[in-house]
Amino acid sequence: MLEKGLDAETAYEILSIDIADVDVGDNIGAKLQIDQAEAELNVARANAAEKLAMAQAREQEMVALAQKMRAKVVEAQTEVPKAIAEAFKAGTIGESAK
């Protein structure tokens, strides 16, 4: 500041400048970036939670489908002895296909 000649054309000469206190305000730009990053993080977490819930629901659907298919297999297995008994009654067991 002394080199800029701020005391030119005055009756005073600036000898020194003492700075007793510097107040740096909040960095609004940085605060906005932090808020934006937090918002994006919250959105990412929500998306991840949604995907997890969808995956868990799909897993439960597959478990239910597998159980349903096992029940069909058991049901089909119960038909085998019935078919054998009917073949014995009809006298067709052991005959070769013609």
C-alpha positions as CSV (number, residue, x, y, z in Angstrom):
1,M,0.0,0.0,0.0
2,L,2.9,2.3,0.7
3,E,4.2,1.8,-2.8
4,K,0.9,2.9,-4.4
5,G,1.3,6.4,-3.2
6,L,-1.9,6.6,-1.3
7,D,-0.5,9.6,0.6
8,A,0.3,11.6,-2.6
9,E,-1.1,15.1,-2.6
10,T,-1.9,15.0,1.1
11,A,-0.4,16.7,4.1
12,Y,0.4,13.3,5.5
13,E,2.9,10.6,4.9
14,I,2.0,7.0,5.5
15,L,4.9,5.4,7.5
16,S,3.4,2.0,8.2
17,I,0.1,0.2,8.3
18,D,-0.8,-2.1,11.2
19,I,-3.4,-4.8,10.7
20,A,-4.8,-5.8,14.0
21,D,-7.6,-8.1,12.9
22,V,-8.5,-9.8,9.7
23,D,-12.0,-11.2,9.6
24,V,-12.4,-13.8,6.9
25,G,-16.1,-14.5,6.2
26,D,-17.5,-17.9,5.4
27,N,-16.5,-19.4,2.1
28,I,-20.0,-19.5,0.6
29,G,-18.7,-21.4,-2.5
30,A,-17.2,-24.1,-0.4
31,K,-20.3,-24.4,1.7
32,L,-22.5,-24.7,-1.4
33,Q,-20.2,-27.5,-2.7
34,I,-20.3,-29.3,0.6
35,D,-24.1,-29.1,0.6
36,Q,-24.3,-30.3,-3.0
37,A,-22.0,-33.2,-2.2
38,E,-24.1,-34.2,0.8
39,A,-27.3,-34.0,-1.3
40,E,-25.7,-36.2,-4.0
41,L,-24.6,-38.6,-1.3
42,N,-28.1,-38.8,0.1
43,V,-29.5,-39.5,-3.4
44,A,-26.9,-42.2,-4.0
45,R,-27.8,-43.8,-0.6
46,A,-31.5,-43.7,-1.4
47,N,-30.9,-45.3,-4.8
48,A,-28.7,-48.0,-3.2
49,A,-31.4,-48.7,-0.6
50,E,-34.0,-48.9,-3.4
51,K,-31.8,-51.4,-5.4
52,L,-31.2,-53.4,-2.2
53,A,-34.9,-53.6,-1.5
54,M,-35.7,-54.6,-5.1
55,A,-33.0,-57.3,-5.0
56,Q,-34.3,-58.7,-1.7
57,A,-37.9,-58.7,-3.1
58,R,-36.7,-60.6,-6.2
59,E,-34.8,-63.1,-4.0
60,Q,-37.9,-63.8,-2.0
61,E,-39.9,-64.2,-5.3
62,M,-37.3,-66.8,-6.4
63,V,-37.4,-68.6,-3.1
64,A,-41.2,-68.8,-3.4
65,L,-41.0,-70.0,-7.0
66,A,-38.4,-72.7,-6.1
67,Q,-40.7,-73.9,-3.3
68,K,-43.7,-74.0,-5.7
69,M,-41.6,-76.1,-8.2
70,R,-40.5,-78.5,-5.4
71,A,-44.2,-78.9,-4.5
72,K,-45.0,-79.8,-8.1
73,V,-42.2,-82.3,-8.2
74,V,-43.5,-83.9,-5.0
75,E,-47.0,-84.0,-6.5
76,A,-45.7,-85.6,-9.6
77,Q,-43.7,-88.2,-7.6
78,T,-47.0,-89.2,-5.8
79,E,-48.5,-90.1,-9.2
80,V,-45.8,-92.6,-10.1
81,P,-46.9,-95.3,-7.6
82,K,-50.5,-94.7,-8.7
83,A,-49.6,-95.3,-12.3
84,I,-47.6,-98.4,-11.4
85,A,-50.6,-99.8,-9.4
86,E,-53.0,-99.1,-12.3
87,A,-50.6,-100.8,-14.8
88,F,-50.5,-103.9,-12.5
89,K,-54.3,-103.9,-12.3
90,A,-54.7,-103.5,-16.1
91,G,-52.0,-106.1,-16.7
92,T,-50.0,-103.8,-18.8
93,I,-46.9,-103.6,-16.7
94,G,-43.9,-105.2,-18.3
95,E,-45.3,-105.2,-21.8
96,S,-43.1,-103.8,-24.4
97,A,-44.4,-101.0,-26.5
98,K,-45.7,-102.2,-29.9
